[in-house]
Amino acid sequence: MNQQYLKGISSIMGSGESVIFPATEGNIISFLKMNQMAERSEIRTLDGKKFLTALKDAVIDICPDKAFLEDKIRPLLGRVKKGMEKVPKLQVIEENVLDKYEPPMPDWNCLYWEGVSDEEYEELRIMKKPVMLEYEAFGRKYPIQLKVTSYLNNGNLAIQMYDWIEGYPEPWAMLTVNLWDMCEKDCAYVDTNNNGKKILDWIKTNNLGRVTGRERCSGYCKYPEVHFNEERLRELDPDGYEKYEEQFRQAAA
């Protein structure tokens, strides 16, 4: 646990309502007990990253910070249930007192709910800030990192987009999509279904590649093929590109 403060929300609280408190096991248990009639409760960082989810009767559902859960929360909760200790009083903090507080990147896997493994999250957490590209969406400009890899079944080029707007990487979207046929080196089908056709202009603007004119259908969608710029990919993710190149050679052999 590397947070100084946390905030709690529950299904019995009003829309947009939350409670902020110091990040201690006593306050966490106090909040859960106060909201034990709620069908669902959540405790998050002040910038919205999940720390813990709980169900009715203050039953803890998911808490990826296993060390804090087992060493701090469960022992105190056990003593409370046995009547050895009273439920601590919740120490509420007013939000306006915390205007200058900036939560650090969580040292637990706050992306667990998005399907990111503990190993993947640790790699993201210690990752050095890379070269990034600006991407405009939803009225905001996002710093986007591209990670180069390959699809395991055919060695095709795979590129994932990560958003750094919070100062650390979070999965944004896959730039490419994996279809059944093997592409030429540095070529991949672009996921215009989830990213929209404007992604092709973004690829061109950032000198990432050129549309080949070929496309493949999958379901009701057509995916255009792009020949990506090797030098540009090497610049953005040299290690990832080297691994892709090796995988491609093995798949083509």
N, C-alpha and C positions, 0 to 999 in steps of 0.2 A: 504494500500500500504506500504509494508515494504522493497521495493527495492530502492537502490540508483541510479541504472542505468537500462535502458531498451534498447532493440534494435528493429529496425523496418525493415521489409522486405515486398516486394510487387511484384506483377506479372509483373510489368514493369521494375524491377531491374534485373541486370545480375545474372547469376547462382552463388550462394555463396556470393552474395553481401548483405550487411546490413549496417544500420546506427545506431550508438550508441549515446544515449543522456541521460541527467539526467532525472530521473523519475518524471516529473512534468506534470500537465494537459496542460500547454502551449506547451511544446514540443510534447506531444502526439497529440494535435490538429494540430500543425504545420506539423508534419510528415504525418498525414492523408490528410491534404489539399494539401501537395506537391505531394501526390500520388493518388489524387482523380480520375485520369483517369484510374487507375489500376482496373481490375475486382475484385481483392482481395488483401487486405493488412493484415498484422499481426504484432502485437507488442508482444514481448516475453521478458523473463528474459535473462540475458547473458548466462545462461546455457540451454536455449531453451525451458523453460516452458511458455506456452501461457498465455498472459494477456488479449488480446483483438483481435478480428477479425473485419474487416470492408469490406464493399463492395464499388462499384463504387460511386463516388460523396461524398466520405468520410462518407458514412452511416455506423454507428456502428452496427455491426451484433450481436456479443456476447461479453459480458464482465462480468465474474462471480463476480468480485469485485464490487458488487452493491453499496456499500457505497461510494467508490471513484468515480464511474461513476455518481451517482446522486448528490453527494455533490461538486465535483470538475470539472469533465469533462463537463457534460451537462450544468451547469450554464455558464461556459466560452464559450462553443460552441454557446449557445443561444445569448450571448452578441455579439459575432463575427457575427452571421447571421443577427442580427438587426443593424449592423454597429456601435454599441456602443464601440467596441474595434477592433483593427486590429489583424490579425493573428500574433501571436508571432513568432519571428525569431527562427528557430531551432538551439539549442546549440549542436553542434556535438562534440563528444569526440573521440579522437583517441584510437584505441584498445590497442596499446602498453602501454598506460598510466595506463591501468587497469589490468596489469599482476597479481597483488596480490589481486585483488578484488574477493571474493567468495560470490556469491548471497545466501542469506538465503532461507530457505524453504518458498515459498510464503504463505502469510496469506489469500489468496483467493484460491478458488478451481481450481487450475490449471489442475486438472484431469477431469474437467467437460466434456471435449471433448471425454473422454474415457468412459463416462457413470457413473462416480462416483458421488454420491449425495453429497450435501453440508455436510450433517450429517456424512456420511462415511469419507469424506475428513478430517473433523475436528477430528474425532477419530484417523485417521492416523497421523495427524499433531502433536497431543499431545502424541502420543504413545511413551513409553519408549523403548530404544533400546533393543531388545530381544536376546535370544540365536539364532544364525544363522548358517546355513550350507553353505559350499562352493559349487557352481555349475559352471561348466565350459561350456561356449558356445560362439560362434562367436569369438574365439581366446582370450577371456577374462574370468576372474574368478569373479563370482558375489556372494555377500553375500545374502543368501536367507532365509527369515523367512517363517515358516509354520503357518498358521492360521487354527485351527480346528473348524469345525462347522458341521451342518447337513443339508440334503436336506429336505425341508418342507413337501413334499408330502409323504415321506416314512420313514423319520428319519435316512436314511442311512448316513454313515460317509462321510463328505465332507472336503477336504483339499485344501486350496488355497495357492499359492506361491507368496511372495512379494519380490521384489528386493530392496536392501538398498545401491546400489553402489553410489548413490548421497548423502547418509547420512540420508535419510528418505525413508519410504516405498512407493513403487509404484507397482501396480498389475503386476505380471509377467505372471502367467498362473494358471489354475486349474490343480492340480495334479490328481484329481479324476474326474470321469464322472458319471452322474446319469442315470442309466438304470431302466427298469420297475420293476424288482423284488427286494424284500427286502433282504438285505444281513445280514449275521450273524454279531454279535457285533464285532466292530473293523475291519471289512472287507469292502473293496470298490473296484470297478473297476477302474483301472488306465488308464488315458488318454494317451495311447501310440500313438494315431493318431496325436495329436498336439505336444506332447513332445518327440516322437520317442521312440524306444524300449530301447535306452540307459538309459532312466529314471528308468528302472527296476534295472540296475546295480547301479545307484545312490541311490536308495532306500535300496539296500542290503548293499552297502558300508557304509551308514550312520546309519545302524541298525534300519531302520524305519519299516521293516516288511519283510515278505517272500511271494513269489508267491505260491498260493494254488494249481495251476494246472487247476483251473476252469476258463472259459472265456465265454463271451457273445458277440454275434454279434449285431451290430446296423448299418444299411446301409451296406456299403462295408467294415466296420472295425470290427476287433475283439479286445475286451478289456480284458486283463487278470485281474483276481481278486488277490488282495494282502491282507493278514492278517496282519494288522499293529500292531506294538509293542506298547501296551498300556502305558508302563512305559516311553517309548521314547516320545510319544505324550504328555503325562502329563508333561514331562520335558520341552518340547518346547512351549507348550501353555496350562498351567494348567487350566485357566479359560475357554478357549474354549473347552477343553476336558470335563470338568464338565457339560457344557451346552449340548454338544453332547450326553453324557451319559444319561442325564435327558430326552432329546428329544427321544432318542432310546427307553428308558423304556416306555415312553408314547405311542409311535407308536406301540410297541410290545404288549402292554396290551390288 
